[in-house]
Amino acid sequence: MTKVFEGKVVVVSGGSRGIGKAIGAAFAREGAQVVLAAASADNLAAAAKTMTGGAPPLTVAGDLRTLAGCEQLFKAVNEKFKRCDILVNNAGATRGGNFFDLPDDAFVDGFALKYFAAVRLSRLFWPLLKASHGSIINIIGAAARTPGPDFLVGGSVNAAFANFAKGLAAIGNRDDVNVNVIHPGMVETDRVVTLFQQFAKANNTTPEEARKTNLAKSGARRIGQPEDVAELALFLARPQARHIQGAAIMVDGGTTAGLY
């Protein structure tokens, strides 16, 4: 039986661990040719070995904080496949912590990897996505809508990224490219472990206490799993979801306060 994404090329930035790895695995399971991009060649190779269902993933190691790194990824995909059907902008690990303890480069680095990588990759891959009537799925984060004093880098980056994605969706209507956003809440990844350590330091407590406090304050039944996000990414890329355009969908267990 033909799988939904058989013959499709799916590029996932930040694809070696966590949410990106889960998204790559989900598309591979549905028959896609997955391309995983991240900084560590070893982590990429380990992630690729876990993925089954489609052709073996192509891995591209490079620094997506730079234009050269983004161009390297595009060149690898374009030369090997000459197409891209789905671009998942997932790379980015912004720092948390006390604002006055954060160095200047924490903001610069946060924007470089999460915001500018998405901007550059979207621009580079746009002609291929236009040709395939493809999709861009941006993995951003709940802090785009809920500023917090211990996550000013991430909140700022996420808000800018969400604004960019919404504007890009208007161009997508013209060129028949879908552009949508997924805002995960807390998801059980290595990055969240690091964030709890940073929050603990900012509030003079322990990482385990920071975890318990966060979960109790949020009212969530549990911390999310990478697969929760991956399943929505799969749905948004399906033909049945084509009329969902310029949307931002929370996957946070209902923890974000305010209207949708």
C-alpha positions in Angstrom: 0.0 0.0 0.0 1.3 3.4 -0.9 2.2 5.6 2.0 1.0 9.2 2.3 4.4 10.8 1.9 6.1 8.3 -0.4 8.2 10.2 -2.9 8.2 13.4 -0.9 11.3 15.1 0.3 11.0 16.5 3.9 13.8 18.7 5.3 13.9 19.0 9.1 16.3 21.5 10.7 17.3 20.6 14.3 16.5 17.0 13.3 19.1 15.1 15.4 17.2 15.2 18.8 14.0 15.9 20.5 11.0 17.2 18.5 13.0 17.4 15.3 14.0 13.8 15.5 10.4 12.7 16.3 9.1 14.7 13.3 11.7 13.1 11.0 10.8 9.6 12.3 7.1 10.2 11.7 7.6 11.3 8.1 10.0 8.4 7.4 7.4 6.0 8.8 5.0 7.4 6.2 7.4 6.8 3.4 9.1 10.2 3.0 12.7 10.8 2.0 13.8 12.7 5.1 16.7 15.1 5.3 18.0 15.8 8.8 20.1 18.9 9.5 21.9 19.9 12.7 25.3 20.8 14.1 26.5 17.4 15.2 27.3 14.8 12.6 27.4 12.1 15.3 24.0 13.0 16.7 22.6 13.1 13.2 24.0 9.6 12.4 22.5 8.2 15.6 19.1 9.7 14.8 19.1 8.5 11.2 19.7 4.9 12.4 16.4 5.0 14.4 14.2 5.9 11.4 12.5 3.3 9.3 9.8 3.2 6.6 11.3 5.4 3.9 14.6 5.7 2.2 17.6 6.1 4.6 17.7 9.7 5.8 20.2 12.1 4.3 22.1 13.9 7.1 23.7 17.3 6.7 25.9 18.6 9.5 26.5 22.4 9.6 26.1 25.6 11.5 22.6 26.9 10.7 23.3 30.0 12.7 25.1 31.2 9.6 24.0 31.9 6.0 26.8 29.6 4.8 25.4 26.7 6.9 21.9 27.3 5.5 23.2 27.5 1.9 25.1 24.3 2.5 21.9 22.5 3.5 20.0 23.8 0.5 22.8 22.9 -1.9 22.9 19.3 -0.6 19.1 18.9 -1.0 18.9 20.6 -4.4 21.8 18.7 -5.9 20.7 15.2 -4.6 16.9 15.5 -5.0 16.1 18.7 -6.9 12.9 19.1 -4.9 11.6 19.8 -1.5 8.0 19.2 -0.5 8.0 20.0 3.2 10.4 22.2 5.2 10.2 21.9 9.0 11.9 24.9 10.7 12.7 23.4 14.1 16.3 24.3 14.9 16.8 26.6 17.9 17.6 26.3 21.6 17.2 29.7 23.3 18.4 30.2 26.9 16.3 30.8 30.0 17.4 32.4 33.3 17.6 35.7 35.2 17.6 38.5 32.6 20.4 40.4 34.4 22.6 37.3 34.3 22.2 36.6 30.6 25.1 37.7 28.5 24.5 39.8 25.3 25.4 36.9 23.1 22.5 34.8 24.5 20.1 37.1 22.6 22.3 37.2 19.5 22.7 33.4 19.4 19.0 32.8 20.1 18.0 34.9 17.1 20.8 33.5 14.9 19.8 29.9 15.2 16.0 29.9 15.7 14.9 33.1 13.8 17.5 33.7 11.1 17.9 30.1 10.2 14.1 29.9 9.6 14.2 33.1 7.6 17.1 32.0 5.4 15.9 28.4 4.9 12.4 29.6 4.0 13.9 31.9 1.4 16.3 29.4 0.0 13.8 26.5 -0.3 10.9 28.7 -1.5 11.4 28.0 -5.3 11.4 24.2 -4.7 8.4 24.5 -2.3 6.5 26.6 -4.9 7.2 24.0 -7.6 5.9 21.2 -5.4 3.0 23.1 -3.9 4.6 22.3 -0.6 4.4 23.2 3.0 6.5 25.0 5.7 5.9 23.9 9.3 7.5 26.2 11.9 8.1 24.8 15.4 8.2 27.8 17.6 6.9 27.7 21.2 4.2 28.8 23.6 6.4 31.7 24.9 5.6 33.5 21.6 2.2 34.3 23.3 3.1 34.3 27.0 6.1 36.4 28.0 7.8 35.4 31.2 10.7 37.1 33.2 12.8 33.9 33.2 12.5 33.3 29.4 13.1 36.7 27.8 15.4 35.4 25.1 13.0 32.6 24.0 9.9 34.7 24.3 11.4 37.5 22.2 12.7 35.1 19.5 9.5 33.1 19.4 7.3 36.2 19.0 9.4 37.5 16.1 9.4 34.1 14.5 5.6 33.8 14.8 5.2 37.3 13.2 7.5 36.3 10.3 5.6 33.1 9.7 2.2 34.8 9.6 3.5 37.3 7.1 5.1 34.6 5.0 1.7 32.7 4.8 0.3 35.6 2.8 3.1 35.1 0.2 2.2 31.4 0.4 -1.3 32.1 -0.6 0.0 33.7 -3.8 2.5 30.9 -4.5 0.5 27.9 -3.3 2.8 27.1 -0.4 1.3 26.4 3.0 2.9 28.1 6.0 1.8 27.1 9.5 3.1 27.2 13.1 3.1 24.7 15.9 3.6 26.2 19.4 4.7 23.4 21.7 4.5 23.9 25.5 7.0 22.1 27.7 8.1 18.9 25.9 10.2 16.1 27.4 13.5 16.7 25.6 17.2 17.3 26.6 16.5 21.0 26.0 13.8 21.1 28.6 16.1 19.4 31.1 18.5 22.3 30.5 15.8 24.9 30.8 14.8 23.5 34.2 18.4 23.8 35.3 18.5 27.4 34.2 15.2 28.2 35.9 16.4 26.6 39.1 19.6 28.7 39.1 17.6 31.9 38.5 15.2 31.1 41.4 17.8 29.5 43.8 16.1 26.1 43.8 16.7 22.6 42.3 15.9 21.4 38.8 13.4 18.9 40.2 11.7 21.6 42.2 11.6 23.8 39.1 10.0 21.0 37.1 7.3 20.4 39.8 6.6 24.1 40.2 6.3 24.5 36.4 3.9 21.6 36.1 1.8 22.6 39.0 1.6 26.2 37.9 0.6 25.2 34.3 -2.2 22.9 35.4 -1.1 20.4 32.7 -1.7 16.7 33.3 1.8 15.9 32.1 4.8 17.3 30.2 4.4 16.8 26.5 6.2 14.2 24.4 8.0 14.9 21.1 5.5 12.6 19.4 2.7 14.9 20.4 4.1 17.6 18.1 5.2 15.1 15.4 1.6 13.9 14.8 0.4 17.4 14.3 3.2 18.1 11.9 2.2 15.1 9.9 -1.4 16.2 9.7 -0.6 19.8 8.6 1.5 18.4 5.7 -1.4 16.2 4.5 -3.5 17.2 1.5 -6.6 17.1 3.8 -5.1 20.0 5.8 -4.5 22.2 2.8 -7.0 24.8 3.8 -5.2 25.3 7.1 -3.0 28.3 6.2 -1.3 30.9 8.4 -2.5 29.1 11.6 -0.7 28.8 14.9 -1.7 25.7 16.9 -0.8 25.1 20.5 0.3 21.7 21.6 0.7 22.5 25.3 -1.9 20.4 27.2 -4.1 23.5 27.6 -1.7 25.5 29.6 -1.6 28.7 27.7 -3.9 31.3 29.2 -6.1 33.6 27.1 -8.1 33.2 24.0 -6.9 31.2 21.0 
